[in-house]
Amino acid sequence: IEGALTLLEGPLRQAGVTPLVTVPPEPIHVIARPIELEQVFVNLLRNAIEALMEGGQGGEPALAITVTPGDERVEIAITDRGPGLSEQALAQLFVPSSTSKPKGLGLGLVISQDMIVSFGGTLNATSAPGAGASFIITLERAAA
């Protein structure tokens, strides 16, 4: 998460967004390849920044990252207060070449989901028009 936020420091500053990051005080380890997991975070955070720049709902935090450890799995939620997604857009999020972006290829979320699944995890999304969006990654917890 720290690496992704460092990579996106410029876009975050340009958007005027300071993410609220909520993580447990002790380190949490998950089963994943670090570089690929960082790339997933970069993709999801970049999408959130773009959504906020399209027109956010106001209020704080505009962007939140929350890590919630369980006994066997860890949930990582990236939530924005952007314009949200229609039911149709939400249903097509993980379909190759399906995009709501004028210059998008429709592959970022598909590749991100494939990476997370390759780790034995899941990537899901919830949203409603006008209510922002949440992307939830669930990964298996690893021994320290």
Short mmCIF file of the C-alpha atoms (twelve columns), coordinates in Angstrom:
data_MODEL
# 
_entry.id   MODEL 
# 
loop_
_atom_site.group_PDB 
_atom_site.id 
_atom_site.type_symbol 
_atom_site.label_atom_id 
_atom_site.label_alt_id 
_atom_site.label_comp_id 
_atom_site.label_asym_id 
_atom_site.label_seq_id 
_atom_site.Cartn_x 
_atom_site.Cartn_y 
_atom_site.Cartn_z 
_atom_site.pdbx_PDB_model_num 
ATOM 1   C CA . ILE A 1   0.000   0.000   0.000   1 
ATOM 2   C CA . GLU A 2   2.811   2.387   0.889   1 
ATOM 3   C CA . GLY A 3   4.565   1.691   -2.426  1 
ATOM 4   C CA . ALA A 4   1.401   2.347   -4.432  1 
ATOM 5   C CA . LEU A 5   0.743   5.594   -2.569  1 
ATOM 6   C CA . THR A 6   4.321   6.710   -3.217  1 
ATOM 7   C CA . LEU A 7   3.960   5.969   -6.941  1 
ATOM 8   C CA . LEU A 8   0.712   7.954   -7.040  1 
ATOM 9   C CA . GLU A 9   1.910   10.880  -4.949  1 
ATOM 10  C CA . GLY A 10  1.728   13.307  -7.908  1 
ATOM 11  C CA . PRO A 11  -1.779  12.334  -9.088  1 
ATOM 12  C CA . LEU A 12  -3.061  12.377  -5.499  1 
ATOM 13  C CA . ARG A 13  -1.637  15.858  -4.941  1 
ATOM 14  C CA . GLN A 14  -3.024  17.066  -8.283  1 
ATOM 15  C CA . ALA A 15  -6.479  15.774  -7.322  1 
ATOM 16  C CA . GLY A 16  -6.188  17.337  -3.857  1 
ATOM 17  C CA . VAL A 17  -6.795  13.965  -2.219  1 
ATOM 18  C CA . THR A 18  -5.214  12.711  0.978   1 
ATOM 19  C CA . PRO A 19  -6.227  9.069   1.472   1 
ATOM 20  C CA . LEU A 20  -7.298  7.881   4.888   1 
ATOM 21  C CA . VAL A 21  -5.316  4.684   5.480   1 
ATOM 22  C CA . THR A 22  -6.511  2.446   8.303   1 
ATOM 23  C CA . VAL A 23  -4.258  -0.508  9.041   1 
ATOM 24  C CA . PRO A 24  -3.625  -2.554  12.185  1 
ATOM 25  C CA . PRO A 25  -0.569  -1.509  14.204  1 
ATOM 26  C CA . GLU A 26  1.152   -4.875  13.708  1 
ATOM 27  C CA . PRO A 27  2.386   -5.937  10.263  1 
ATOM 28  C CA . ILE A 28  -0.058  -8.100  8.308   1 
ATOM 29  C CA . HIS A 29  1.309   -10.667 5.870   1 
ATOM 30  C CA . VAL A 30  -0.680  -12.113 2.974   1 
ATOM 31  C CA . ILE A 31  0.000   -14.711 0.308   1 
ATOM 32  C CA . ALA A 32  0.772   -12.685 -2.826  1 
ATOM 33  C CA . ARG A 33  3.611   -11.594 -5.063  1 
ATOM 34  C CA . PRO A 34  4.528   -8.102  -3.764  1 
ATOM 35  C CA . ILE A 35  5.161   -6.348  -7.091  1 
ATOM 36  C CA . GLU A 36  1.928   -7.657  -8.609  1 
ATOM 37  C CA . LEU A 37  -0.075  -6.759  -5.501  1 
ATOM 38  C CA . GLU A 38  1.391   -3.242  -5.598  1 
ATOM 39  C CA . GLN A 39  0.352   -2.999  -9.272  1 
ATOM 40  C CA . VAL A 40  -3.219  -3.964  -8.331  1 
ATOM 41  C CA . PHE A 41  -3.238  -1.249  -5.661  1 
ATOM 42  C CA . VAL A 42  -1.876  1.303   -8.162  1 
ATOM 43  C CA . ASN A 43  -4.601  0.398   -10.671 1 
ATOM 44  C CA . LEU A 44  -7.433  0.564   -8.131  1 
ATOM 45  C CA . LEU A 45  -6.164  3.792   -6.586  1 
ATOM 46  C CA . ARG A 46  -5.620  5.417   -9.989  1 
ATOM 47  C CA . ASN A 47  -9.207  4.518   -10.931 1 
ATOM 48  C CA . ALA A 48  -10.430 6.035   -7.653  1 
ATOM 49  C CA . ILE A 49  -8.460  9.243   -8.264  1 
ATOM 50  C CA . GLU A 50  -9.919  9.518   -11.768 1 
ATOM 51  C CA . ALA A 51  -13.428 8.962   -10.396 1 
ATOM 52  C CA . LEU A 52  -12.905 11.700  -7.819  1 
ATOM 53  C CA . MET A 53  -11.676 14.090  -10.492 1 
ATOM 54  C CA . GLU A 54  -14.836 13.359  -12.538 1 
ATOM 55  C CA . GLY A 55  -16.949 14.629  -9.682  1 
ATOM 56  C CA . GLY A 56  -16.901 13.449  -6.124  1 
ATOM 57  C CA . GLN A 57  -19.689 13.452  -3.594  1 
ATOM 58  C CA . GLY A 58  -17.864 15.668  -1.130  1 
ATOM 59  C CA . GLY A 59  -17.273 14.793  2.460   1 
ATOM 60  C CA . GLU A 60  -14.324 13.095  4.026   1 
ATOM 61  C CA . PRO A 61  -12.564 10.916  3.407   1 
ATOM 62  C CA . ALA A 62  -12.726 11.186  -0.364  1 
ATOM 63  C CA . LEU A 63  -10.529 8.087   -0.587  1 
ATOM 64  C CA . ALA A 64  -10.069 5.431   2.085   1 
ATOM 65  C CA . ILE A 65  -7.931  2.309   2.284   1 
ATOM 66  C CA . THR A 66  -8.856  -0.086  5.062   1 
ATOM 67  C CA . VAL A 67  -7.065  -3.318  5.995   1 
ATOM 68  C CA . THR A 68  -9.107  -5.701  8.131   1 
ATOM 69  C CA . PRO A 69  -7.335  -8.878  9.221   1 
ATOM 70  C CA . GLY A 70  -9.230  -12.039 10.067  1 
ATOM 71  C CA . ASP A 71  -7.899  -15.304 11.440  1 
ATOM 72  C CA . GLU A 72  -7.330  -16.826 7.998   1 
ATOM 73  C CA . ARG A 73  -7.967  -14.019 5.489   1 
ATOM 74  C CA . VAL A 74  -7.292  -10.306 5.157   1 
ATOM 75  C CA . GLU A 75  -9.708  -7.851  3.564   1 
ATOM 76  C CA . ILE A 76  -8.376  -4.716  1.896   1 
ATOM 77  C CA . ALA A 77  -10.993 -2.164  0.854   1 
ATOM 78  C CA . ILE A 78  -10.352 0.834   -1.387  1 
ATOM 79  C CA . THR A 79  -13.339 3.160   -1.234  1 
ATOM 80  C CA . ASP A 80  -13.885 6.438   -3.037  1 
ATOM 81  C CA . ARG A 81  -16.608 9.077   -2.816  1 
ATOM 82  C CA . GLY A 82  -16.700 9.580   -6.571  1 
ATOM 83  C CA . PRO A 83  -19.819 9.533   -8.752  1 
ATOM 84  C CA . GLY A 84  -20.211 5.762   -8.461  1 
ATOM 85  C CA . LEU A 85  -21.084 3.266   -11.152 1 
ATOM 86  C CA . SER A 86  -24.338 2.349   -12.811 1 
ATOM 87  C CA . GLU A 87  -25.677 -1.166  -12.373 1 
ATOM 88  C CA . GLN A 88  -24.697 -1.914  -15.970 1 
ATOM 89  C CA . ALA A 89  -21.143 -0.590  -15.534 1 
ATOM 90  C CA . LEU A 90  -20.766 -2.554  -12.297 1 
ATOM 91  C CA . ALA A 91  -21.871 -5.761  -14.037 1 
ATOM 92  C CA . GLN A 92  -19.251 -5.228  -16.795 1 
ATOM 93  C CA . LEU A 93  -16.281 -4.216  -14.587 1 
ATOM 94  C CA . PHE A 94  -14.349 -7.449  -14.930 1 
ATOM 95  C CA . VAL A 95  -15.236 -8.143  -18.588 1 
ATOM 96  C CA . PRO A 96  -12.293 -7.672  -21.000 1 
ATOM 97  C CA . SER A 97  -12.503 -4.611  -23.271 1 
ATOM 98  C CA . SER A 98  -15.459 -3.192  -21.344 1 
ATOM 99  C CA . THR A 99  -14.752 0.332   -20.125 1 
ATOM 100 C CA . SER A 100 -16.526 3.535   -19.239 1 
ATOM 101 C CA . LYS A 101 -13.361 5.597   -19.827 1 
ATOM 102 C CA . PRO A 102 -12.987 7.471   -23.134 1 
ATOM 103 C CA . LYS A 103 -9.336  6.387   -23.497 1 
ATOM 104 C CA . GLY A 104 -9.502  3.146   -21.507 1 
ATOM 105 C CA . LEU A 105 -8.782  -0.303  -22.874 1 
ATOM 106 C CA . GLY A 106 -10.968 -2.137  -20.389 1 
ATOM 107 C CA . LEU A 107 -8.136  -4.368  -19.201 1 
ATOM 108 C CA . GLY A 108 -6.911  -2.873  -15.908 1 
ATOM 109 C CA . LEU A 109 -9.557  -4.408  -13.674 1 
ATOM 110 C CA . VAL A 110 -9.509  -7.705  -15.579 1 
ATOM 111 C CA . ILE A 111 -5.741  -8.007  -15.112 1 
ATOM 112 C CA . SER A 112 -6.028  -6.931  -11.466 1 
ATOM 113 C CA . GLN A 113 -8.676  -9.553  -10.785 1 
ATOM 114 C CA . ASP A 114 -6.589  -12.233 -12.538 1 
ATOM 115 C CA . MET A 115 -3.591  -11.363 -10.343 1 
ATOM 116 C CA . ILE A 116 -5.612  -11.502 -7.138  1 
ATOM 117 C CA . VAL A 117 -7.209  -14.824 -8.152  1 
ATOM 118 C CA . SER A 118 -3.734  -16.213 -8.926  1 
ATOM 119 C CA . PHE A 119 -2.863  -15.535 -5.271  1 
ATOM 120 C CA . GLY A 120 -5.947  -17.496 -4.151  1 
ATOM 121 C CA . GLY A 121 -7.889  -14.331 -3.362  1 
ATOM 122 C CA . THR A 122 -10.899 -12.429 -4.643  1 
ATOM 123 C CA . LEU A 123 -11.517 -8.935  -5.996  1 
ATOM 124 C CA . ASN A 124 -15.079 -7.637  -5.883  1 
ATOM 125 C CA . ALA A 125 -16.729 -4.259  -6.263  1 
ATOM 126 C CA . THR A 126 -19.785 -2.522  -4.903  1 
ATOM 127 C CA . SER A 127 -21.195 0.779   -6.055  1 
ATOM 128 C CA . ALA A 128 -24.285 2.767   -6.807  1 
ATOM 129 C CA . PRO A 129 -24.674 5.917   -8.883  1 
ATOM 130 C CA . GLY A 130 -23.922 8.912   -6.700  1 
ATOM 131 C CA . ALA A 131 -22.564 6.787   -3.856  1 
ATOM 132 C CA . GLY A 132 -18.935 6.164   -4.811  1 
ATOM 133 C CA . ALA A 133 -17.358 2.757   -5.236  1 
ATOM 134 C CA . SER A 134 -15.594 0.160   -3.118  1 
ATOM 135 C CA . PHE A 135 -13.184 -2.459  -4.364  1 
ATOM 136 C CA . ILE A 136 -12.588 -5.260  -1.883  1 
ATOM 137 C CA . ILE A 137 -9.591  -7.567  -2.089  1 
ATOM 138 C CA . THR A 138 -9.596  -10.680 0.074   1 
ATOM 139 C CA . LEU A 139 -6.319  -12.589 0.447   1 
ATOM 140 C CA . GLU A 140 -5.164  -15.536 2.479   1 
ATOM 141 C CA . ARG A 141 -3.238  -14.558 5.564   1 
ATOM 142 C CA . ALA A 142 0.384   -15.759 5.708   1 
ATOM 143 C CA . ALA A 143 2.559   -16.535 8.689   1 
ATOM 144 C CA . ALA A 144 4.871   -13.685 9.662   1 
# 
